[in-house]
Amino acid sequence: MDDLDDRIDRWVVAGIISPATGDALRAHENEDTPRSGEDPTRPFDDEGPRPLAVVGEIVGYVGAILILWSAAFLLSSTWTQLGDGARIALVAALAATITLAGILASRSPHAPAQRLASVLLAGSVALAAWLAWLVADGTSWGEEVIAVVTAGAATAAAAAIYLGRRRGLAQLALLTSLTALCLAAVAAAVDIDTMAGALAMGLAPLALGCAWVALAASWRLPPPTAGLIAGGLVAGLVPLAATSEPARGIGVAAAVAASAGFIVLSLTRRPLASLMIPGGLGLLAGLPTLIDHLADDEVATLAGVLIAGLGLVAASVWMLRRRAR
């Protein structure tokens, strides 16, 4: 099935089929492929694999919610009474349980089970980060080092999951962890109150997001659509929040330029059309911030937003007309 997923993603990147068509093909093959010894012409009946898989997915979500609710209730009342060792053991047991459940769910070929596995394994990344923070918090390390250790543990867990299953949510968890690790490492290495430090805080996630987009566009980060959108959002939005004075103007301008570049790529290269999403959102958030930073004038800010909106509408109409032709 991995080979089929790879082929479908290549067809989407090449523009042969749309992402929606690719998802429909993948869901069809995941659910309708007969098992060994089954009659491929026999339709699924009411007690076949498909209804059972859907019910299993729902039950899995309900179980996960119950686990989180009960754990939150128990921890809120007893957390302060537990020692460091008990806290670590409790979170480790919870992480192991969620991870094992995700691995078991991933062994089913049906799409509902695969979705449940993705959600559970993404949760295990968050639990790995929590566990690492608990361990590091009991040491004499500084806050910057603890942040690096926490983000590093999440990145390692997310990388292991993504190497095992190249899916969109796993890729998103990896990129999120890498972004946190990138920011934590920069904050630990430089003084963010200086010009160089503030600039590094803004340009580091911008470089990471652009590199992610480049890797997704070159088919090194399947599924590519998820990589293009997620990488573009990191490059266009994270620098807006991460860049502080005195380098805020440069960081915001660089993020706006990257978002504009994504829109140009989406208009000129059909396989990269999904970059219109992060490019548009980046301009929507970054352009008013940049104008307000430079002009500090409400009228100028609103005029810039109006121009950006008109440009995005024009680009959207152009893309739709091009697709129709």
C-alpha positions in Angstrom: 0.0 0.0 0.0 3.0 2.3 0.6 3.9 2.0 -3.1 0.4 2.9 -4.1 0.5 6.0 -1.8 3.7 7.0 -3.4 2.3 6.7 -6.9 -0.8 8.6 -6.1 1.2 11.4 -4.5 3.5 11.6 -7.6 0.4 11.9 -9.8 -0.9 14.8 -7.6 2.5 16.6 -7.8 2.6 16.1 -11.5 -0.9 17.6 -11.9 -2.3 14.4 -13.4 -5.0 14.2 -10.7 -6.2 16.6 -8.1 -5.5 16.2 -4.3 -9.1 15.4 -3.7 -9.0 12.6 -6.4 -5.9 11.2 -4.9 -7.4 11.1 -1.4 -10.5 9.4 -2.9 -8.3 6.8 -4.6 -6.3 6.2 -1.5 -9.4 5.7 0.6 -11.0 3.4 -1.9 -7.9 1.2 -2.1 -7.5 1.2 1.7 -11.0 0.1 2.3 -12.0 -1.9 -0.7 -8.9 -4.0 -1.4 -9.9 -7.6 -0.7 -7.9 -9.7 1.7 -6.2 -12.9 0.7 -8.8 -15.5 -0.1 -11.7 -13.1 -0.4 -13.9 -12.7 -3.5 -13.1 -9.3 -4.9 -16.6 -9.1 -6.6 -18.4 -9.6 -3.3 -19.7 -6.3 -1.9 -19.2 -5.5 1.7 -22.3 -6.3 3.7 -23.5 -4.6 6.9 -21.2 -6.7 9.0 -18.1 -6.3 6.7 -14.8 -4.6 7.4 -15.9 -1.1 6.5 -18.6 -0.6 9.2 -16.5 -2.3 11.8 -13.5 -0.1 11.0 -15.6 3.0 11.3 -17.1 1.9 14.6 -13.6 1.0 15.8 -12.3 4.4 14.9 -15.1 6.1 16.8 -14.6 3.9 19.8 -10.9 4.7 19.7 -11.6 8.4 19.8 -14.0 8.0 22.7 -11.5 6.0 24.6 -8.8 8.5 24.0 -11.0 11.3 25.2 -11.9 9.3 28.4 -8.2 8.7 29.0 -7.4 12.3 28.7 -10.4 13.5 30.8 -9.7 11.0 33.6 -6.0 11.7 33.6 -6.6 15.4 33.7 -9.0 15.0 36.6 -6.7 12.7 38.6 -3.7 14.8 38.0 -5.4 18.1 39.0 -6.2 16.7 42.4 -3.1 14.5 43.1 -0.3 16.0 40.9 1.1 18.2 43.7 1.2 15.3 46.1 3.2 13.1 43.8 7.0 12.9 43.8 9.1 13.5 40.8 9.6 9.7 40.2 5.9 9.1 40.4 5.1 11.9 37.9 7.7 10.6 35.5 6.4 7.0 35.8 2.8 8.1 35.3 3.5 10.1 32.2 5.8 7.4 30.8 3.1 4.8 31.3 0.5 7.0 29.5 2.9 7.7 26.7 3.7 4.0 26.3 -0.1 3.1 26.2 -0.9 5.7 23.6 2.1 4.7 21.5 1.2 1.0 21.6 -2.4 1.7 20.7 -1.3 3.8 17.7 1.1 1.1 16.5 -1.6 -1.6 16.8 -4.1 0.6 14.9 -1.6 1.3 12.2 -1.5 -2.4 11.3 -5.0 -2.3 10.0 -5.3 -1.5 6.3 -8.6 0.4 6.6 -8.6 4.2 6.4 -10.5 4.7 9.7 -7.9 2.7 11.6 -5.1 4.6 9.8 -6.7 8.0 10.8 -7.0 6.8 14.4 -3.3 5.6 14.4 -2.2 9.0 13.1 -4.1 10.8 15.9 -2.8 8.5 18.6 0.8 8.7 17.4 0.7 12.5 17.2 -0.5 12.4 20.8 2.5 10.3 21.7 4.8 13.0 20.4 3.2 15.5 22.8 3.5 13.0 25.7 7.2 12.4 24.8 7.8 16.2 25.1 6.0 16.3 28.4 8.0 13.3 29.7 11.3 14.9 28.6 10.3 18.2 30.3 9.6 16.4 33.6 12.9 14.7 33.5 14.8 17.8 32.6 12.9 20.0 35.1 14.3 17.9 38.0 17.9 18.9 37.0 19.8 22.1 37.6 19.7 23.1 33.9 18.5 26.5 32.8 15.2 27.2 31.1 16.8 27.5 27.7 18.5 24.1 28.0 15.3 22.5 29.3 13.4 23.9 26.3 16.0 22.4 23.9 15.8 19.0 25.6 12.0 19.1 25.5 11.8 20.1 21.8 14.5 17.6 21.0 12.7 14.7 22.5 9.5 15.6 20.6 11.5 15.9 17.4 13.1 12.5 17.9 9.7 10.9 18.6 8.1 12.6 15.6 11.0 11.7 13.3 10.7 8.0 14.3 6.9 8.0 13.6 7.3 9.8 10.3 10.0 7.4 9.1 7.6 4.6 9.8 4.5 6.2 8.2 4.8 9.0 5.7 1.4 10.6 6.3 0.3 14.2 6.7 -0.3 14.3 10.4 3.0 12.6 11.1 4.8 15.2 8.9 3.0 18.0 10.6 4.0 16.7 14.1 7.6 16.5 12.9 7.6 20.1 11.4 6.0 21.5 14.6 8.6 19.8 16.8 11.5 21.0 14.5 10.2 24.5 14.6 10.0 24.5 18.4 13.5 23.0 18.5 14.8 25.6 16.1 13.4 28.5 18.2 14.7 26.9 21.5 18.2 26.4 20.1 18.4 30.0 18.8 17.2 31.3 22.1 19.8 29.3 24.0 22.6 30.2 21.7 22.2 34.0 21.3 20.9 37.0 23.1 17.5 37.7 21.6 17.5 41.3 22.9 20.3 42.2 20.5 19.9 43.0 16.8 21.6 39.8 15.7 19.7 37.6 18.2 16.3 39.0 17.3 17.1 38.6 13.6 18.1 35.0 14.1 14.9 34.3 15.9 12.9 35.5 12.9 15.0 34.2 10.1 15.6 30.7 11.5 12.0 29.5 11.2 11.8 31.3 7.9 14.7 29.3 6.6 13.2 26.1 8.0 9.9 26.7 6.4 11.4 27.5 3.0 13.6 24.4 3.2 10.6 22.3 4.0 8.7 23.7 1.0 11.7 22.9 -1.2 11.9 19.3 0.0 8.2 18.8 -0.4 8.3 20.2 -3.9 11.2 17.9 -4.9 9.3 14.8 -3.6 11.5 14.2 -0.6 8.7 14.8 2.0 5.6 12.8 1.1 2.8 13.6 1.1 3.9 16.8 -0.8 0.7 18.8 -0.4 1.0 18.6 3.4 4.6 19.6 3.2 4.0 22.6 0.9 1.2 24.0 3.1 2.8 23.3 6.5 6.2 24.6 5.4 4.7 27.7 3.8 2.8 28.5 7.0 5.9 28.1 9.1 7.9 30.4 6.8 5.1 33.0 6.5 3.6 33.1 10.0 6.1 32.0 12.7 8.6 34.9 12.0 5.8 37.4 12.6 5.5 36.2 16.2 9.2 35.2 16.8 10.9 38.4 15.6 11.2 41.1 18.3 12.7 44.5 18.3 15.1 45.8 17.1 14.9 43.5 14.1 11.1 43.2 13.8 10.8 45.2 10.6 13.4 43.0 8.8 11.8 39.7 10.1 8.3 40.7 9.1 9.4 42.0 5.7 11.3 38.7 5.0 8.2 36.7 6.0 6.0 38.9 3.7 8.4 38.4 0.9 8.4 34.7 1.3 4.6 34.6 1.3 4.6 36.7 -1.9 7.1 34.3 -3.4 4.8 31.3 -2.5 1.9 33.0 -4.4 4.1 33.5 -7.4 5.2 29.9 -7.4 1.6 28.7 -7.0 0.6 30.8 -10.1 3.5 29.8 -12.3 3.9 26.1 -11.4 0.8 24.0 -11.4 2.1 21.2 -9.0 2.8 23.9 -6.4 -0.7 25.4 -6.6 -1.3 24.5 -2.9 1.3 27.2 -1.9 -1.5 29.7 -2.6 -2.9 28.8 0.9 0.1 29.6 3.0 1.0 32.5 0.7 -2.4 34.1 1.1 -2.5 33.6 4.8 1.0 34.9 5.2 0.1 38.1 3.3 -3.1 38.5 5.2 -1.3 38.4 8.5 2.1 39.9 7.6 1.2 42.8 5.3 -0.8 44.8 7.8 1.9 44.1 10.4 4.6 45.4 8.1 2.7 48.5 7.1 1.8 49.3 10.7 5.4 48.9 11.7 6.7 51.1 8.9 3.9 53.8 8.7 2.1 53.5 12.0 -1.0 54.7 10.2 -4.4 53.0 10.3 -5.5 54.3 6.9 -2.3 53.0 5.3 -2.7 49.6 7.0 -6.3 49.2 5.8 -5.2 50.3 2.3 -2.5 47.7 2.2 -4.9 45.0 3.4 -7.4 46.1 0.6 -4.7 45.9 -2.0 -3.6 42.5 -0.8 -7.1 41.2 -0.8 -7.7 42.5 -4.4 -4.5 40.8 -5.5 -5.5 37.5 -3.9 -8.9 37.6 -5.5 -7.4 38.3 -8.9 -4.9 35.5 -8.5 -7.7 33.1 -7.5 -9.8 34.0 -10.5 -6.8 33.6 -12.8 -6.1 30.1 -11.4 -9.7 29.0 -11.8 -9.8 30.2 -15.4 -6.5 28.5 -16.1 -7.8 25.3 -14.7 -11.0 25.5 -16.7 -9.0 25.9 -19.9 
